[in-house]
Each structure stands twice: as structure tokens, then as C-alpha cells.
Amino acid sequence: MAVANKEIVKLVENLAPLRLAEEWDNSGWQLGDPGAPTAKVMLTLDITPPVVEEAAAAGAGLIISHHPMFLKGLKNLCLDRPEGKLIEALIKKDIAVYSAHTNLDSAAGGVNSVLAEQLGLIEVDNMLPGKAEQLYKLVVFVPLEQVEQVRTAITEAGAGWIGNYRDCAFQSTGIGTFRPLEGSKPFIGQTGLLEKVEEFRLETIVPEKDKKSVIAAMLNAHPYEEVAYDLYPLANNTAGHGLGRIGCLPQEVSLGDFAKLVKMTLQVDAVRLGGNEHGKPVRKVAVCGGAGASLWKQALSKGADVYVTGDIKYHEALDMSTAGLSFIDAGHFPTERIILPVLYKYLIKVCSKHNFAVDILLSQKQNDVFVYV
């Protein structure tokens, strides 16, 4: 049986929640019907005409890309232009598009985590920690028979996230007392009589941005006319994610030898490197997949000997070299495509766990726009 597009996307967002996306980003749904059924999903870094043709030929109803189609917004849609033709093809072929961009960059187990792991880094930490989000503790008292429906409602609305775990909650039993007054319509008990009911104390974590929707879902799912609940702010630091990673090689190596390791690991024909005028060995390594040159000062402040990223401009390279930071530009595409096999294996595993009859496909038509001669 085919699965709704949105159910596959939920699995992606379990790995890379949208709340991790940068404010300037446009991760999320790009095109199509989230509720439409699909039996095949294609993974790609970019949405290009060859990838769309490949997806259509394979019968895929959903493409999950890393780079959003509409990163800079869409001011008009003309079908005689390349972007218009691409959108027209997707609509005609009934293919939906969802993008996981900077949320997948920042997530634990995402682009930068995988890049650091594949380069053999140890003692890995975030290079630029994500902004901590205000958390709240929600406590609500629910009759035993309705506790599961309330728990499901609030977690589906956004409650219960702790790092890379979702549906986190705690339950304990106790006795609740109340006396319905005139004009009330009690779910349990009679007007004027003291009622004692065995109830669950259900508590969980709620992020600031989901507070209103979680409360609304709780009130809607709860059987009581007047719901007893508490909501209070926490001092927890939630920033377990962030852009870039920094860690150490098991032992010092020369910049040249490390560059060869990067080439071999990322399977590229060439890399650009510089900044190591005195032949200093490298051990502490900062990484950021894609275009991460703007974060070089964070890499330097964290004590990195070398920074691995892509799309380094001349003056950025000059600034790094002047500051004493070695760098390796391994390209935008090579430093990000490494996430696709990982996402592929993850989706196969979780789809099987949920008994989703869907095939996950890796695009064979995506290519780096650069070639080396």
C-alpha cells in the first residue's frame, strides 16, 4: 500500500526537525500535495531536469532534496524560463518536492556530523552551536482511559522533543479531587458532590514555538470540561545542534597528507588548499559541508589547524591564510553528497519499522556542476 508523502517527511523531520533550519532558509515543502500517496521516493542533492525525468521514469511521487528549489523566493512563474519549465514538469508528472537544507546540516547525524565522521575525527563538537530555544514543562492530569489519546495529541503537535529523541514524556498515577458546581457539565461525577478519580500526571517538554498548538491539541483531546494543567518555563539549554563540526584527527599529519585523505574520502579528483606557509602539522579540524567559508572565524576561535569546506572565495582564502588558518576547499557538492547514502539507509530502516511499503531511491542523475581538467 502506498504511503502519504507527509508520512515519509515526518521520518525525515525526526532526523532533522525544521526548527533547526536557519531563519534565512526555505527548508520544508516546496511543491505538491503532502497528502498524496506515493510508493517511491527519490533522494537528491538538487532538483534538476535530469533528476525530475529520472524520478518520473521510476514512478516516484516524492523527491526529497537537500537544496530548496525556492531558496530566494519565487516572484513570478513563467513557463518559458528554465525554472518555470522545471516546476511545470513536476506538476504535470504529479511529483511533490520536500527539501531538508540547513536543518539537515545542523542536525546530529546530518551533513556535518557525517562529514566529520567520514574524515575520522574524534572528540567532535559543534563549531557554531545553535540558538537555545525556550522550553516549557507541561503537566496535565488525565483519566486513565484517555491518557494515551492526550499524549498522542500533544506529541503530534510538537511536544516531547529532547535532542534526537521524540515522544518523550513521563506518567505517574495519583488521585485527583474536584467538586462540580452548578452550571458545569462534568465528564465524571455529579454536581455538588466531591469526586475522587484515579488519574495520570502526564508531563512533557514543549518548545516556545509549539506552545500554543500543543495547548490547543491538549484541550481538544482531553475529556474534561475544565482541564487542570500547569505550564512553566525551564532553564534547560536546548542547543544540542549547530552548524559545522570540530574535532581531532587521531594523530598529527601534514596538511598535504590530510588533503589526500579528504580527496580519497570524498572521491574527488582535486581539492584546493592553502594557508600553511610554515609546514605546521594539523590535528584539530573544523568542517562545514557546502558553502561554509563565512564560518572560518569560528573555526579559528575554536583552535582549528585546518578548515574543510567548499566554495571558498579568493579574499576569504586570503583572510584565512593571513590569520594562520589552513584550509581545504573540497567543493560544495562533494562535501554534502555524503549525506544521501546515510539518509537512504535511515529511511529504509525506519520505513521498514513503520511497515511502510515504499521504495527509497538514490538519484543516479545528480552530478557536480564542476569538472576538473
Secondary structure as UniProt FT lines:
FT   STRAND          3..4
FT   HELIX           5..15
FT   HELIX           18..20
FT   TURN            23..24
FT   STRAND          28..31
FT   TURN            34..35
FT   STRAND          37..38
FT   STRAND          40..44
FT   HELIX           49..58
FT   STRAND          62..65
FT   TURN            69..72
FT   TURN            79..80
FT   HELIX           82..92
FT   TURN            93..94
FT   STRAND          96..99
FT   HELIX           102..106
FT   TURN            108..109
FT   HELIX           111..118
FT   TURN            119..120
FT   STRAND          122..129
FT   STRAND          135..143
FT   HELIX           144..146
FT   HELIX           147..156
FT   TURN            157..158
FT   TURN            163..164
FT   STRAND          169..178
FT   TURN            182..183
FT   TURN            191..192
FT   STRAND          195..207
FT   HELIX           208..210
FT   HELIX           211..221
FT   STRAND          229..233
FT   STRAND          242..253
FT   HELIX           255..266
FT   STRAND          272..274
FT   TURN            277..278
FT   STRAND          282..291
FT   HELIX           293..295
FT   HELIX           296..301
FT   TURN            302..303
FT   STRAND          306..310
FT   HELIX           314..323
FT   STRAND          326..329
FT   HELIX           332..337
FT   HELIX           339..353
FT   TURN            354..355
FT   STRAND          359..362
//
